[in-house]
């Protein structure tokens, strides 16, 4: 395997324009001859399916939910970044580019990030044209707010439901193409394998989650937009059906998996309350605009928060990072929360929480102003915890939220398998080792609306793609493998449920490959995962039934987590530096900040599957920083 | 037993598929924490059933934070349960008492065939959107986002309606099985915005026609939909839909 990022030549600000001109086109009349498979209908998948359908391609889209409108992009709350500079506060494409590269702790590809910043402005235009009800000022122009890791206000939002509104915009655009007959959507389908013909991605094997039938679909190219792998940790902010199976199956078919250890832990989630818990709920980072984070100065201080006087509170983010204060990037905010809790100053029953306090803002701006901006978040907090955040400070704790790692893609968003394109969170491309808030929505829509429609045409125009049919030997073989795996799962008659195994895997990942990682812990995790894989295939119990059987679905996903967790730990072990969300305890500054090792690790680590139980092969894509110079990140 | 642990009796609708008759089956769950969500309580029941080699209760859920619209069940006769403005995934067990009997049923409507147990087919809602619940703009070529100012009042009204999560509780609660609130929410959202003006007449006619074709009933102002809507969408949207529809008829 040879990694070729195919970064276009020329000055960074001209790369995308000149590349678009150099890309080969397919005439409008010929586009209808090409059939494209899109897996996943979140922001990236739905926007891709809609845009490709508009261009004239025949598109078949799949989603795991009962409706494409329910993809987990819908849960994004806070906003979407764009370099519009409507606030006249010094923003520009260059600055968004700079912030994103720096925020990613210098582990992203500069050319991709610059392009992302460029198309960010088109996304807002497109979404407004679709009728996305972004927040507005009284004069009728768009409102913006600020997010972590930046000093400008460039985040557009629709109350606390920005992801929902953007996704509905993309979903509606896609349903318009459904009505026109250009896109066919198959809901309640789970992709279980990729079909290669002559080394090219030519189709998918999916399971019909109602009938249980294993179905096969062929196309000229496959676009994967199946999201991240945060649910590997069992408790995360992901939806319960979010999973890694599609990307994992593609990895095992030859797509390189890049930087799996780059996972993001979100600082503002509602803390865990018990072992029955099925997921963690995030509260938008935008809360950090007005909320102040603190813990008691005194260890083990169990007084109710309102009884702790001002001078006995430690507003540790404001103290340690005076220029960014509560708005430091997510990785830093999370790590600091862990640090104060590890030091015994955590609050709440479990001691695994810090306060997020709105008292000052309520006094300054009035309760109505806070309600207007964050009302739905306070409501949600109250529903889950039974506490009123306007009266007592909220309790928050970090949780796994996003995965920067994913399938390796080149500048055209194509993986190492020809014809397999990967968009959105499923790829590794733009966020480096840490994603800034409000950048996931931006990337998903950039990939789907504005990048794949160009680059996929070039692939189809320049590649010989032989005719294939779903009754070919390649499809039959892959389908048999998928069926065999399901039969194997159903035949197990052990004692432990899929959830039980998932919980155990998640606990190991969180303890040893979570906010802090070290060599000993990672090696321990690798051993534990090996043990679990063995036990899984002996002691699992899955309810009988080949048709609708949600626990059978979960079982397949958990089996893949047990393997993916191993790759994540292997990657984390090899990356001896700290960077962004990957904090190796052996590599820190005297003040306890992440210490990068640029001399040895300025590359993306792309892992190639080398067979079951074999160590994967590491390929390195060197990263060059010509525009944003490598510096120790500082938000002091 | 500590005070935050409860024992509950559940009566759950079990049905193999749309063609097989279903029935309520009794279960007991012990050791339910008041901090659990309603769906986590069902998870605990299901884990128990799997270990006893019984078929778990199938139900849909995804985000479990009240925004995806996947979950939905009728709890003690109320769609999404007793708490106002709350999906069943955000309903927590602190709202129940030790010893309670809770009846759990699927959405019931002609246009939502039961797939199994509490899982229903809501594809009809997608088809209503496909009939016109969008602004017909292709990707690319959109004018600058600030080119057309939109008053805060308009955009707030649009957002109030756009908050619909498409869960179908409105249909389940309606004595007529009408999807009027769902359809009206989308029509209202787009009709408040300048971008939605060009197609507004056709949109209302087509979406309403699709709603009828799917077998949903008509609205006769019971307002049950508004009462159960987890996003508090107002039935004023239905009045607006009717105006849009009439205007569409007249102008056509």
Interface residues (C-beta under 8 A of the other chain):
Chain A: X47 X50 X51 X54 X65 X66 X67 X68 X69 X70 X71 X72 X74 X75 X84 X86 X122 X124 X125 X126 X127 X128 X129 X130 X131 X133 X134 X135 X136 X137 X138 X139 X140 X141 X142 X158 X159 X161 X164 X165 X168 X171 X172 X173 X175 X176 X178 X179 X185 X187 X210 X239 X240 X241 X273 X274 X276 X277 X278 X279 X281 X282 X379 X380 X383 X384 X386 X449 X450 X453 X495 X497 X499 X500 X541 X542 X543 X544 X545 X548 X549 X550 X551
Chain B: X33 X35 X36 X37 X39 X40 X43 X44 X46 X47 X49 X50 X51 X53 X54 X55 X56 X58 X60 X61 X62 X63 X64 X65 X66 X67 X68 X69 X70 X83 X85 X86 X90 X91 X92 X94 X115 X116 X119 X121 X122 X123 X125 X126 X129 X130 X131 X132 X133 X134 X135 X136 X137 X138 X139 X140 X142 X143 X144 X145 X146 X149 X150 X151 X152 X155 X158 X159 X162 X163 X165 X166 X189 X190 X192 X193 X195 X196
